[in-house]
Amino acid sequence: MKFKDFTINHLAIVGLLVTASALFGCNGNNKTTGSDSAQTGASTTDANTLLGAGSTFVYPFFSKIFAEYNKETGIKVNYQSIGSGGGILQLTNKTIDFGDSDAPLNDDQTQKIGADVLHIPMCSGAVVISYNLPELKSTLKLDPDVLANIFLGKVTKWDDAQIAKINPGVKLPSTGIFIAHRSDGSGTTNIFTTYLSKVSSDWNTKPGKGSAINWPVGLGGKGNEGVAGLIKQTPGAIGYIELAYAIQNKMTFADLKNKSGNYITPTVASTSAAGNITLPADAKISLSNTDAKDGYPISGFTWALIYKEQNYNSRTMDRAQKVVKLLWWNIHDGQKYAKDLNYAPLSPAAVTVAEKILKSATFGGKAILQ
């Protein structure tokens, strides 16, 4: 909805939300990222502490598996959940050992980084459409057209005829729709907007897809945490967040009509169905708008990013080996923790692709994994 259409009550809510968003942006990361700062160069930190930064989408999974890895090996992983764009920037600046992104590097990012970067798939997850309608007793259904029109600002009330048509018999409130979206560079945003660009010609024309776009309407929150906070605090709100965040925060989310015409609930099973495809050799592929009849349509991989040549910035062979061994453990032993955290583990075929990619990492031109 347009700001000029807000009532005084809406303006009051927005004022509170701006404050909340700022708090999430300034303080929310402190409780999710560990105590050490990844701003310190990777080559100067403790030899038994590896530094990572990036995706908030994957943070619940990483938090668990890095804790387990520390128990097994004594190696600590300090991961900053700052968004895919922030992780890519820190990798570009060589202040971390690995980044993580829910979108492959684009042409501009690849040019700025100036070296070959490996994309190692870690798992896949679902981006859910969460909403705050306490009076709604049944699960909301949305189709691609209606979803795009909501985020384009063309549908501004919950009892709009377009929503009512696909939710027959459901008493919809007349509440105004409040859009919550990401304010930071985000792979979650890339997954969501790539999907919208595939299913809506209006969206594809403008605003289009990317990790950061010019949103037609709404208010931004930092990270999945920030968007989840905005939705929870605002009656009538709708936004996109990672499935694990929605479940952990006991948030409601919509069933979404897929390409086969089926309304799909986002689950580990429906996410796995979307990811049951043949990966290319570089593992860079979009899972959104899947052809799988039982697949959830807004799904995507998250990738750990490392320099293919690890002999840079005064790094040691020992540090390079620790990074590669960590990621090798992630794609094997770490996968058993995915389902309980509402992520889809890598398929055996995807693990094979990830292995080949990791085996291509070098130090001084020689393979790190023998």
VOSELO-147255 format. One record per residue (C-alpha): x, y, z; chain; residue number from 1. Coordinates in nm, 3 decimals. Each point is the difference from the previous one (the first is absolute). Last residue first. Layout:
<X = X Y = Y Z = Z unit = A pos = NUM>;
...
***
This chain:
<X = 4.424 Y = -3.624 Z = -0.207 unit = A pos = 370>;
<X = -0.195 Y = 0.304 Z = 0.111 unit = A pos = 369>;
<X = 0.204 Y = 0.319 Z = -0.028 unit = A pos = 368>;
<X = 0.068 Y = -0.037 Z = -0.372 unit = A pos = 367>;
<X = 0.319 Y = 0.171 Z = -0.114 unit = A pos = 366>;
<X = 0.012 Y = 0.341 Z = -0.170 unit = A pos = 365>;
<X = 0.163 Y = 0.173 Z = 0.297 unit = A pos = 364>;
<X = -0.286 Y = -0.118 Z = 0.215 unit = A pos = 363>;
<X = -0.289 Y = -0.143 Z = -0.200 unit = A pos = 362>;
<X = -0.376 Y = -0.057 Z = 0.014 unit = A pos = 361>;
<X = -0.116 Y = -0.236 Z = -0.278 unit = A pos = 360>;
<X = -0.079 Y = -0.275 Z = 0.250 unit = A pos = 359>;
<X = -0.264 Y = 0.226 Z = 0.151 unit = A pos = 358>;
<X = -0.184 Y = 0.023 Z = -0.334 unit = A pos = 357>;
<X = 0.017 Y = -0.374 Z = -0.056 unit = A pos = 356>;
<X = -0.139 Y = -0.067 Z = 0.347 unit = A pos = 355>;
<X = -0.286 Y = 0.247 Z = -0.051 unit = A pos = 354>;
<X = -0.104 Y = -0.177 Z = -0.322 unit = A pos = 353>;
<X = 0.001 Y = -0.337 Z = 0.177 unit = A pos = 352>;
<X = -0.197 Y = 0.147 Z = 0.292 unit = A pos = 351>;
<X = -0.260 Y = 0.129 Z = -0.248 unit = A pos = 350>;
<X = -0.043 Y = -0.350 Z = -0.145 unit = A pos = 349>;
<X = -0.043 Y = -0.147 Z = 0.349 unit = A pos = 348>;
<X = -0.270 Y = 0.262 Z = 0.067 unit = A pos = 347>;
<X = 0.096 Y = 0.291 Z = 0.223 unit = A pos = 346>;
<X = -0.201 Y = 0.034 Z = 0.318 unit = A pos = 345>;
<X = -0.326 Y = 0.197 Z = -0.005 unit = A pos = 344>;
<X = -0.021 Y = 0.253 Z = 0.281 unit = A pos = 343>;
<X = -0.261 Y = -0.001 Z = 0.275 unit = A pos = 342>;
<X = 0.244 Y = -0.010 Z = 0.295 unit = A pos = 341>;
<X = -0.076 Y = -0.366 Z = 0.074 unit = A pos = 340>;
<X = 0.053 Y = -0.070 Z = -0.370 unit = A pos = 339>;
<X = 0.349 Y = 0.156 Z = -0.022 unit = A pos = 338>;
<X = 0.185 Y = -0.167 Z = 0.289 unit = A pos = 337>;
<X = 0.095 Y = -0.312 Z = -0.196 unit = A pos = 336>;
<X = 0.159 Y = 0.217 Z = -0.267 unit = A pos = 335>;
<X = 0.292 Y = 0.099 Z = 0.223 unit = A pos = 334>;
<X = 0.171 Y = -0.338 Z = -0.036 unit = A pos = 333>;
<X = 0.035 Y = 0.034 Z = -0.378 unit = A pos = 332>;
<X = -0.037 Y = 0.341 Z = -0.163 unit = A pos = 331>;
<X = 0.102 Y = 0.181 Z = 0.320 unit = A pos = 330>;
<X = 0.299 Y = -0.231 Z = 0.063 unit = A pos = 329>;
<X = 0.142 Y = 0.091 Z = -0.343 unit = A pos = 328>;
<X = -0.063 Y = 0.367 Z = 0.083 unit = A pos = 327>;
<X = 0.201 Y = -0.029 Z = 0.320 unit = A pos = 326>;
<X = 0.276 Y = -0.196 Z = -0.174 unit = A pos = 325>;
<X = 0.032 Y = 0.275 Z = -0.263 unit = A pos = 324>;
<X = 0.031 Y = 0.271 Z = 0.265 unit = A pos = 323>;
<X = 0.247 Y = -0.196 Z = 0.214 unit = A pos = 322>;
<X = 0.213 Y = -0.085 Z = -0.303 unit = A pos = 321>;
<X = 0.026 Y = 0.367 Z = -0.097 unit = A pos = 320>;
<X = 0.103 Y = 0.089 Z = 0.355 unit = A pos = 319>;
<X = 0.275 Y = -0.263 Z = 0.003 unit = A pos = 318>;
<X = 0.123 Y = 0.107 Z = -0.344 unit = A pos = 317>;
<X = 0.055 Y = 0.345 Z = 0.144 unit = A pos = 316>;
<X = -0.160 Y = 0.326 Z = -0.101 unit = A pos = 315>;
<X = 0.212 Y = 0.307 Z = -0.067 unit = A pos = 314>;
<X = -0.283 Y = 0.174 Z = -0.191 unit = A pos = 313>;
<X = -0.021 Y = -0.273 Z = -0.261 unit = A pos = 312>;
<X = 0.083 Y = -0.369 Z = -0.043 unit = A pos = 311>;
<X = -0.356 Y = -0.136 Z = 0.000 unit = A pos = 310>;
<X = -0.046 Y = -0.015 Z = -0.375 unit = A pos = 309>;
<X = -0.366 Y = -0.091 Z = -0.055 unit = A pos = 308>;
<X = -0.103 Y = 0.287 Z = 0.223 unit = A pos = 307>;
<X = -0.285 Y = -0.104 Z = 0.224 unit = A pos = 306>;
<X = -0.378 Y = 0.034 Z = -0.008 unit = A pos = 305>;
<X = -0.242 Y = -0.218 Z = 0.196 unit = A pos = 304>;
<X = -0.320 Y = -0.032 Z = -0.200 unit = A pos = 303>;
<X = -0.369 Y = 0.011 Z = 0.097 unit = A pos = 302>;
<X = -0.241 Y = -0.184 Z = -0.222 unit = A pos = 301>;
<X = -0.349 Y = 0.123 Z = -0.078 unit = A pos = 300>;
<X = -0.371 Y = -0.049 Z = 0.045 unit = A pos = 299>;
<X = -0.297 Y = 0.216 Z = -0.091 unit = A pos = 298>;
<X = -0.213 Y = -0.246 Z = -0.201 unit = A pos = 297>;
<X = -0.058 Y = -0.279 Z = 0.255 unit = A pos = 296>;
<X = 0.026 Y = -0.329 Z = -0.189 unit = A pos = 295>;
<X = -0.280 Y = -0.255 Z = -0.021 unit = A pos = 294>;
<X = -0.052 Y = 0.028 Z = -0.376 unit = A pos = 293>;
<X = 0.372 Y = 0.055 Z = -0.060 unit = A pos = 292>;
<X = 0.038 Y = 0.258 Z = -0.278 unit = A pos = 291>;
<X = 0.156 Y = 0.246 Z = 0.247 unit = A pos = 290>;
<X = -0.084 Y = 0.368 Z = 0.006 unit = A pos = 289>;
<X = 0.321 Y = 0.072 Z = 0.192 unit = A pos = 288>;
<X = 0.288 Y = -0.249 Z = 0.011 unit = A pos = 287>;
<X = 0.260 Y = 0.227 Z = -0.158 unit = A pos = 286>;
<X = 0.337 Y = -0.148 Z = -0.099 unit = A pos = 285>;
<X = 0.370 Y = 0.053 Z = 0.062 unit = A pos = 284>;
<X = 0.147 Y = -0.338 Z = 0.096 unit = A pos = 283>;
<X = 0.316 Y = 0.061 Z = -0.212 unit = A pos = 282>;
<X = -0.032 Y = -0.341 Z = -0.169 unit = A pos = 281>;
<X = -0.372 Y = 0.051 Z = -0.064 unit = A pos = 280>;
<X = -0.244 Y = -0.154 Z = 0.247 unit = A pos = 279>;
<X = -0.255 Y = -0.259 Z = -0.107 unit = A pos = 278>;
<X = -0.326 Y = 0.048 Z = 0.186 unit = A pos = 277>;
<X = -0.159 Y = -0.112 Z = 0.326 unit = A pos = 276>;
<X = 0.014 Y = 0.349 Z = 0.151 unit = A pos = 275>;
<X = -0.372 Y = 0.074 Z = -0.039 unit = A pos = 274>;
<X = -0.087 Y = -0.339 Z = 0.151 unit = A pos = 273>;
<X = 0.233 Y = 0.069 Z = 0.293 unit = A pos = 272>;
<X = -0.186 Y = 0.325 Z = 0.068 unit = A pos = 271>;
<X = -0.333 Y = -0.185 Z = -0.007 unit = A pos = 270>;
<X = 0.135 Y = -0.258 Z = 0.248 unit = A pos = 269>;
<X = 0.167 Y = 0.255 Z = 0.229 unit = A pos = 268>;
<X = -0.328 Y = 0.187 Z = 0.014 unit = A pos = 267>;
<X = -0.164 Y = 0.295 Z = -0.177 unit = A pos = 266>;
<X = -0.368 Y = -0.086 Z = -0.049 unit = A pos = 265>;
<X = -0.083 Y = -0.039 Z = -0.367 unit = A pos = 264>;
<X = -0.315 Y = 0.103 Z = -0.187 unit = A pos = 263>;
<X = 0.011 Y = -0.203 Z = -0.320 unit = A pos = 262>;
<X = -0.034 Y = 0.154 Z = -0.345 unit = A pos = 261>;
<X = 0.302 Y = -0.175 Z = -0.151 unit = A pos = 260>;
<X = 0.197 Y = 0.328 Z = -0.002 unit = A pos = 259>;
<X = -0.050 Y = 0.038 Z = 0.374 unit = A pos = 258>;
<X = -0.282 Y = 0.155 Z = 0.203 unit = A pos = 257>;
<X = 0.124 Y = 0.120 Z = 0.338 unit = A pos = 256>;
<X = -0.118 Y = -0.102 Z = 0.345 unit = A pos = 255>;
<X = 0.044 Y = 0.298 Z = 0.227 unit = A pos = 254>;
<X = 0.195 Y = 0.057 Z = 0.319 unit = A pos = 253>;
<X = -0.077 Y = 0.035 Z = 0.370 unit = A pos = 252>;
<X = 0.273 Y = 0.087 Z = 0.248 unit = A pos = 251>;
<X = 0.104 Y = -0.211 Z = 0.298 unit = A pos = 250>;
<X = 0.337 Y = 0.182 Z = 0.026 unit = A pos = 249>;
<X = 0.202 Y = -0.318 Z = -0.052 unit = A pos = 248>;
<X = -0.234 Y = -0.106 Z = -0.280 unit = A pos = 247>;
<X = 0.023 Y = 0.329 Z = -0.190 unit = A pos = 246>;
<X = 0.375 Y = 0.027 Z = 0.051 unit = A pos = 245>;
<X = 0.052 Y = -0.355 Z = -0.126 unit = A pos = 244>;
<X = -0.210 Y = 0.068 Z = -0.311 unit = A pos = 243>;
<X = 0.209 Y = 0.297 Z = -0.114 unit = A pos = 242>;
<X = -0.184 Y = 0.330 Z = -0.020 unit = A pos = 241>;
<X = -0.228 Y = 0.188 Z = -0.239 unit = A pos = 240>;
<X = -0.244 Y = 0.265 Z = 0.113 unit = A pos = 239>;
<X = -0.360 Y = 0.073 Z = 0.087 unit = A pos = 238>;
<X = -0.138 Y = 0.238 Z = 0.263 unit = A pos = 237>;
<X = -0.367 Y = 0.042 Z = 0.088 unit = A pos = 236>;
<X = 0.067 Y = 0.032 Z = 0.372 unit = A pos = 235>;
<X = 0.359 Y = 0.125 Z = 0.045 unit = A pos = 234>;
<X = 0.240 Y = -0.118 Z = 0.271 unit = A pos = 233>;
<X = 0.048 Y = -0.356 Z = -0.125 unit = A pos = 232>;
<X = 0.054 Y = 0.113 Z = -0.360 unit = A pos = 231>;
<X = 0.259 Y = 0.262 Z = 0.095 unit = A pos = 230>;
<X = 0.190 Y = -0.245 Z = 0.217 unit = A pos = 229>;
<X = 0.009 Y = -0.265 Z = -0.272 unit = A pos = 228>;
<X = 0.140 Y = 0.263 Z = -0.239 unit = A pos = 227>;
<X = 0.273 Y = 0.090 Z = 0.248 unit = A pos = 226>;
<X = 0.097 Y = -0.358 Z = 0.077 unit = A pos = 225>;
<X = 0.014 Y = -0.094 Z = -0.369 unit = A pos = 224>;
<X = 0.259 Y = 0.275 Z = -0.024 unit = A pos = 223>;
<X = -0.045 Y = 0.372 Z = 0.046 unit = A pos = 222>;
<X = -0.360 Y = 0.118 Z = -0.032 unit = A pos = 221>;
<X = -0.149 Y = 0.206 Z = -0.281 unit = A pos = 220>;
<X = -0.335 Y = 0.176 Z = -0.024 unit = A pos = 219>;
<X = -0.253 Y = -0.033 Z = -0.277 unit = A pos = 218>;
<X = -0.076 Y = 0.101 Z = -0.356 unit = A pos = 217>;
<X = 0.150 Y = -0.002 Z = -0.351 unit = A pos = 216>;
<X = 0.329 Y = -0.150 Z = 0.122 unit = A pos = 215>;
<X = 0.313 Y = 0.122 Z = -0.175 unit = A pos = 214>;
<X = 0.210 Y = -0.316 Z = -0.011 unit = A pos = 213>;
<X = 0.278 Y = -0.170 Z = 0.198 unit = A pos = 212>;
<X = 0.100 Y = -0.364 Z = -0.049 unit = A pos = 211>;
<X = -0.143 Y = 0.008 Z = -0.349 unit = A pos = 210>;
<X = -0.312 Y = -0.036 Z = -0.210 unit = A pos = 209>;
<X = -0.229 Y = 0.241 Z = -0.181 unit = A pos = 208>;
<X = -0.161 Y = 0.326 Z = 0.122 unit = A pos = 207>;
<X = -0.127 Y = 0.034 Z = -0.273 unit = A pos = 206>;
<X = -0.025 Y = -0.201 Z = -0.321 unit = A pos = 205>;
<X = 0.027 Y = -0.331 Z = 0.183 unit = A pos = 204>;
<X = -0.265 Y = 0.108 Z = 0.250 unit = A pos = 203>;
<X = -0.249 Y = 0.084 Z = -0.273 unit = A pos = 202>;
<X = 0.086 Y = -0.321 Z = -0.187 unit = A pos = 201>;
<X = -0.083 Y = -0.200 Z = 0.312 unit = A pos = 200>;
<X = 0.092 Y = -0.368 Z = 0.057 unit = A pos = 199>;
<X = 0.371 Y = -0.006 Z = -0.076 unit = A pos = 198>;
<X = 0.071 Y = 0.349 Z = 0.134 unit = A pos = 197>;
<X = -0.185 Y = -0.088 Z = 0.321 unit = A pos = 196>;
<X = 0.222 Y = -0.306 Z = 0.047 unit = A pos = 195>;
<X = 0.317 Y = 0.200 Z = -0.060 unit = A pos = 194>;
<X = -0.136 Y = 0.254 Z = 0.247 unit = A pos = 193>;
<X = -0.035 Y = -0.261 Z = 0.276 unit = A pos = 192>;
<X = 0.331 Y = -0.177 Z = -0.056 unit = A pos = 191>;
<X = 0.186 Y = 0.331 Z = -0.032 unit = A pos = 190>;
<X = -0.170 Y = 0.137 Z = 0.310 unit = A pos = 189>;
<X = 0.119 Y = -0.304 Z = 0.193 unit = A pos = 188>;
<X = 0.345 Y = 0.065 Z = -0.146 unit = A pos = 187>;
<X = -0.009 Y = 0.337 Z = 0.168 unit = A pos = 186>;
<X = 0.151 Y = 0.344 Z = -0.032 unit = A pos = 185>;
<X = -0.160 Y = 0.183 Z = 0.293 unit = A pos = 184>;
<X = -0.343 Y = 0.159 Z = 0.053 unit = A pos = 183>;
<X = -0.193 Y = -0.324 Z = -0.030 unit = A pos = 182>;
<X = -0.377 Y = 0.011 Z = -0.040 unit = A pos = 181>;
<X = -0.313 Y = 0.062 Z = 0.207 unit = A pos = 180>;
<X = -0.318 Y = 0.103 Z = -0.184 unit = A pos = 179>;
<X = -0.304 Y = 0.121 Z = 0.197 unit = A pos = 178>;
<X = -0.338 Y = -0.106 Z = -0.138 unit = A pos = 177>;
<X = -0.300 Y = 0.198 Z = 0.127 unit = A pos = 176>;
<X = -0.244 Y = -0.189 Z = 0.219 unit = A pos = 175>;
<X = -0.339 Y = -0.081 Z = -0.152 unit = A pos = 174>;
<X = 0.020 Y = -0.345 Z = 0.156 unit = A pos = 173>;
<X = -0.054 Y = -0.316 Z = -0.207 unit = A pos = 172>;
<X = -0.275 Y = -0.244 Z = 0.089 unit = A pos = 171>;
<X = 0.101 Y = -0.317 Z = -0.187 unit = A pos = 170>;
<X = -0.275 Y = -0.172 Z = -0.198 unit = A pos = 169>;
<X = 0.198 Y = 0.014 Z = -0.321 unit = A pos = 168>;
<X = 0.371 Y = 0.086 Z = 0.040 unit = A pos = 167>;
<X = 0.114 Y = 0.027 Z = -0.364 unit = A pos = 166>;
<X = -0.273 Y = 0.250 Z = -0.089 unit = A pos = 165>;
<X = 0.034 Y = 0.188 Z = 0.330 unit = A pos = 164>;
<X = 0.358 Y = 0.099 Z = -0.076 unit = A pos = 163>;
<X = -0.089 Y = 0.152 Z = -0.338 unit = A pos = 162>;
<X = -0.321 Y = 0.151 Z = 0.141 unit = A pos = 161>;
<X = 0.197 Y = 0.205 Z = 0.254 unit = A pos = 160>;
<X = -0.085 Y = -0.091 Z = 0.361 unit = A pos = 159>;
<X = 0.362 Y = 0.038 Z = 0.109 unit = A pos = 158>;
<X = 0.022 Y = 0.354 Z = -0.132 unit = A pos = 157>;
<X = 0.276 Y = 0.161 Z = -0.210 unit = A pos = 156>;
<X = 0.019 Y = -0.205 Z = -0.320 unit = A pos = 155>;
<X = 0.185 Y = 0.201 Z = -0.266 unit = A pos = 154>;
<X = 0.295 Y = 0.078 Z = 0.230 unit = A pos = 153>;
<X = 0.247 Y = -0.195 Z = -0.214 unit = A pos = 152>;
<X = 0.053 Y = -0.237 Z = 0.295 unit = A pos = 151>;
<X = -0.371 Y = -0.082 Z = 0.009 unit = A pos = 150>;
<X = -0.023 Y = -0.023 Z = -0.380 unit = A pos = 149>;
<X = 0.287 Y = -0.249 Z = -0.011 unit = A pos = 148>;
<X = -0.167 Y = -0.221 Z = 0.262 unit = A pos = 147>;
<X = -0.335 Y = 0.021 Z = -0.179 unit = A pos = 146>;
<X = 0.150 Y = -0.109 Z = -0.330 unit = A pos = 145>;
<X = 0.211 Y = -0.280 Z = 0.148 unit = A pos = 144>;
<X = -0.284 Y = -0.160 Z = 0.201 unit = A pos = 143>;
<X = -0.071 Y = 0.042 Z = 0.369 unit = A pos = 142>;
<X = -0.183 Y = -0.218 Z = 0.250 unit = A pos = 141>;
<X = -0.043 Y = 0.106 Z = 0.361 unit = A pos = 140>;
<X = -0.011 Y = -0.270 Z = 0.265 unit = A pos = 139>;
<X = -0.325 Y = 0.001 Z = 0.195 unit = A pos = 138>;
<X = -0.112 Y = 0.188 Z = 0.313 unit = A pos = 137>;
<X = 0.077 Y = 0.355 Z = -0.109 unit = A pos = 136>;
<X = -0.055 Y = 0.233 Z = 0.296 unit = A pos = 135>;
<X = 0.372 Y = 0.019 Z = 0.084 unit = A pos = 134>;
<X = 0.094 Y = 0.123 Z = -0.350 unit = A pos = 133>;
<X = 0.378 Y = 0.050 Z = 0.006 unit = A pos = 132>;
<X = 0.154 Y = -0.141 Z = -0.317 unit = A pos = 131>;
<X = 0.291 Y = -0.216 Z = -0.109 unit = A pos = 130>;
<X = 0.076 Y = -0.082 Z = -0.362 unit = A pos = 129>;
<X = 0.265 Y = -0.268 Z = 0.027 unit = A pos = 128>;
<X = 0.348 Y = -0.018 Z = -0.150 unit = A pos = 127>;
<X = 0.092 Y = -0.367 Z = 0.002 unit = A pos = 126>;
<X = 0.337 Y = -0.157 Z = 0.058 unit = A pos = 125>;
<X = 0.281 Y = -0.183 Z = -0.173 unit = A pos = 124>;
<X = 0.323 Y = -0.137 Z = 0.140 unit = A pos = 123>;
<X = 0.372 Y = 0.086 Z = -0.004 unit = A pos = 122>;
<X = 0.070 Y = 0.045 Z = -0.371 unit = A pos = 121>;
<X = 0.368 Y = 0.084 Z = -0.068 unit = A pos = 120>;
<X = 0.054 Y = 0.301 Z = -0.227 unit = A pos = 119>;
<X = 0.370 Y = 0.040 Z = -0.081 unit = A pos = 118>;
<X = 0.140 Y = 0.346 Z = -0.070 unit = A pos = 117>;
<X = 0.249 Y = 0.069 Z = -0.278 unit = A pos = 116>;
<X = 0.168 Y = 0.338 Z = 0.043 unit = A pos = 115>;
<X = -0.068 Y = 0.371 Z = -0.058 unit = A pos = 114>;
<X = -0.248 Y = 0.052 Z = 0.285 unit = A pos = 113>;
<X = -0.128 Y = 0.315 Z = -0.167 unit = A pos = 112>;
<X = -0.062 Y = -0.174 Z = -0.333 unit = A pos = 111>;
<X = -0.184 Y = -0.290 Z = 0.163 unit = A pos = 110>;
<X = -0.215 Y = 0.242 Z = 0.201 unit = A pos = 109>;
<X = -0.094 Y = 0.190 Z = -0.316 unit = A pos = 108>;
<X = -0.077 Y = -0.318 Z = -0.196 unit = A pos = 107>;
<X = -0.219 Y = -0.148 Z = 0.276 unit = A pos = 106>;
<X = 0.129 Y = -0.231 Z = 0.271 unit = A pos = 105>;
<X = -0.236 Y = -0.290 Z = 0.057 unit = A pos = 104>;
<X = -0.304 Y = 0.064 Z = 0.221 unit = A pos = 103>;
<X = -0.075 Y = -0.127 Z = 0.350 unit = A pos = 102>;
<X = 0.346 Y = 0.112 Z = 0.106 unit = A pos = 101>;
<X = 0.261 Y = -0.117 Z = 0.249 unit = A pos = 100>;
<X = 0.346 Y = 0.139 Z = 0.044 unit = A pos = 99>;
<X = 0.320 Y = -0.176 Z = 0.088 unit = A pos = 98>;
<X = 0.333 Y = 0.070 Z = 0.170 unit = A pos = 97>;
<X = -0.083 Y = 0.359 Z = 0.092 unit = A pos = 96>;
<X = 0.164 Y = 0.343 Z = -0.036 unit = A pos = 95>;
<X = 0.097 Y = -0.052 Z = -0.364 unit = A pos = 94>;
<X = -0.167 Y = 0.325 Z = -0.115 unit = A pos = 93>;
<X = -0.195 Y = -0.193 Z = -0.266 unit = A pos = 92>;
<X = -0.091 Y = -0.257 Z = 0.265 unit = A pos = 91>;
<X = -0.122 Y = 0.283 Z = 0.223 unit = A pos = 90>;
<X = -0.211 Y = 0.141 Z = -0.282 unit = A pos = 89>;
<X = -0.144 Y = -0.342 Z = -0.086 unit = A pos = 88>;
<X = -0.096 Y = -0.053 Z = 0.364 unit = A pos = 87>;
<X = -0.167 Y = 0.341 Z = 0.018 unit = A pos = 86>;
<X = -0.202 Y = -0.070 Z = -0.312 unit = A pos = 85>;
<X = -0.108 Y = -0.340 Z = 0.130 unit = A pos = 84>;
<X = -0.139 Y = 0.144 Z = 0.321 unit = A pos = 83>;
<X = 0.166 Y = 0.082 Z = 0.332 unit = A pos = 82>;
<X = -0.007 Y = -0.331 Z = 0.190 unit = A pos = 81>;
<X = 0.364 Y = 0.012 Z = 0.113 unit = A pos = 80>;
<X = 0.158 Y = -0.344 Z = 0.035 unit = A pos = 79>;
<X = 0.279 Y = -0.066 Z = 0.249 unit = A pos = 78>;
<X = 0.099 Y = -0.361 Z = -0.055 unit = A pos = 77>;
<X = 0.198 Y = -0.163 Z = 0.280 unit = A pos = 76>;
<X = 0.220 Y = -0.302 Z = -0.068 unit = A pos = 75>;
<X = 0.024 Y = -0.240 Z = 0.294 unit = A pos = 74>;
<X = -0.066 Y = -0.288 Z = -0.240 unit = A pos = 73>;
<X = -0.311 Y = -0.190 Z = 0.107 unit = A pos = 72>;
<X = -0.154 Y = 0.246 Z = 0.243 unit = A pos = 71>;
<X = 0.085 Y = 0.294 Z = -0.229 unit = A pos = 70>;
<X = -0.164 Y = -0.179 Z = -0.292 unit = A pos = 69>;
<X = -0.317 Y = -0.044 Z = 0.206 unit = A pos = 68>;
<X = -0.013 Y = 0.373 Z = 0.076 unit = A pos = 67>;
<X = 0.065 Y = 0.075 Z = -0.367 unit = A pos = 66>;
<X = -0.285 Y = -0.234 Z = -0.094 unit = A pos = 65>;
<X = -0.256 Y = 0.166 Z = 0.225 unit = A pos = 64>;
<X = 0.073 Y = 0.366 Z = -0.074 unit = A pos = 63>;
<X = 0.040 Y = -0.078 Z = -0.369 unit = A pos = 62>;
<X = -0.352 Y = -0.142 Z = -0.022 unit = A pos = 61>;
<X = -0.160 Y = 0.291 Z = 0.187 unit = A pos = 60>;
<X = 0.208 Y = 0.245 Z = -0.209 unit = A pos = 59>;
<X = -0.092 Y = -0.126 Z = -0.347 unit = A pos = 58>;
<X = -0.240 Y = 0.279 Z = -0.101 unit = A pos = 57>;
<X = 0.211 Y = 0.257 Z = 0.189 unit = A pos = 56>;
<X = 0.253 Y = -0.035 Z = -0.281 unit = A pos = 55>;
<X = 0.343 Y = 0.157 Z = 0.035 unit = A pos = 54>;
<X = 0.307 Y = -0.034 Z = 0.217 unit = A pos = 53>;
<X = 0.275 Y = -0.248 Z = 0.081 unit = A pos = 52>;
<X = 0.312 Y = 0.001 Z = 0.214 unit = A pos = 51>;
<X = 0.191 Y = -0.310 Z = 0.109 unit = A pos = 50>;
<X = 0.139 Y = -0.023 Z = 0.352 unit = A pos = 49>;
<X = 0.273 Y = -0.253 Z = 0.081 unit = A pos = 48>;
<X = 0.286 Y = 0.210 Z = -0.139 unit = A pos = 47>;
<X = -0.115 Y = 0.304 Z = 0.199 unit = A pos = 46>;
<X = -0.046 Y = 0.303 Z = -0.226 unit = A pos = 45>;
<X = 0.262 Y = 0.181 Z = -0.207 unit = A pos = 44>;
<X = -0.046 Y = -0.168 Z = -0.340 unit = A pos = 43>;
<X = -0.377 Y = 0.036 Z = 0.012 unit = A pos = 42>;
<X = 0.025 Y = 0.377 Z = 0.031 unit = A pos = 41>;
<X = -0.198 Y = 0.144 Z = 0.289 unit = A pos = 40>;
<X = -0.342 Y = 0.120 Z = -0.107 unit = A pos = 39>;
<X = -0.131 Y = -0.345 Z = 0.081 unit = A pos = 38>;
<X = -0.059 Y = 0.113 Z = 0.356 unit = A pos = 37>;
<X = 0.000 Y = -0.256 Z = 0.279 unit = A pos = 36>;
<X = -0.299 Y = -0.055 Z = 0.227 unit = A pos = 35>;
<X = -0.225 Y = -0.212 Z = -0.213 unit = A pos = 34>;
<X = -0.237 Y = 0.103 Z = -0.278 unit = A pos = 33>;
<X = -0.356 Y = -0.043 Z = 0.108 unit = A pos = 32>;
<X = -0.038 Y = 0.200 Z = 0.320 unit = A pos = 31>;
<X = 0.197 Y = 0.296 Z = -0.123 unit = A pos = 30>;
<X = -0.172 Y = -0.001 Z = -0.335 unit = A pos = 29>;
<X = -0.325 Y = 0.135 Z = 0.144 unit = A pos = 28>;
<X = 0.163 Y = 0.305 Z = 0.156 unit = A pos = 27>;
<X = 0.050 Y = 0.261 Z = -0.267 unit = A pos = 26>;
<X = -0.226 Y = -0.123 Z = -0.277 unit = A pos = 25>;
<X = -0.262 Y = -0.147 Z = 0.230 unit = A pos = 24>;
<X = -0.004 Y = 0.319 Z = 0.205 unit = A pos = 23>;
<X = -0.028 Y = 0.209 Z = -0.313 unit = A pos = 22>;
<X = -0.289 Y = -0.212 Z = -0.118 unit = A pos = 21>;
<X = -0.174 Y = 0.042 Z = 0.333 unit = A pos = 20>;
<X = 0.038 Y = 0.378 Z = -0.015 unit = A pos = 19>;
<X = -0.129 Y = 0.002 Z = -0.356 unit = A pos = 18>;
<X = -0.279 Y = -0.227 Z = 0.118 unit = A pos = 17>;
<X = -0.111 Y = 0.239 Z = 0.272 unit = A pos = 16>;
<X = -0.024 Y = 0.285 Z = -0.246 unit = A pos = 15>;
<X = -0.179 Y = -0.226 Z = -0.246 unit = A pos = 14>;
<X = -0.259 Y = -0.086 Z = 0.264 unit = A pos = 13>;
<X = -0.064 Y = 0.366 Z = 0.073 unit = A pos = 12>;
<X = -0.036 Y = 0.071 Z = -0.368 unit = A pos = 11>;
<X = -0.251 Y = -0.283 Z = -0.035 unit = A pos = 10>;
<X = -0.200 Y = 0.141 Z = 0.290 unit = A pos = 9>;
<X = -0.005 Y = 0.343 Z = -0.162 unit = A pos = 8>;
<X = -0.141 Y = -0.161 Z = -0.313 unit = A pos = 7>;
<X = 0.230 Y = -0.092 Z = -0.285 unit = A pos = 6>;
<X = -0.101 Y = 0.089 Z = -0.357 unit = A pos = 5>;
<X = 0.290 Y = 0.246 Z = -0.049 unit = A pos = 4>;
<X = 0.243 Y = -0.279 Z = 0.088 unit = A pos = 3>;
<X = -0.122 Y = -0.206 Z = -0.296 unit = A pos = 2>;
<X = -0.114 Y = -0.356 Z = 0.057 unit = A pos = 1>;
***
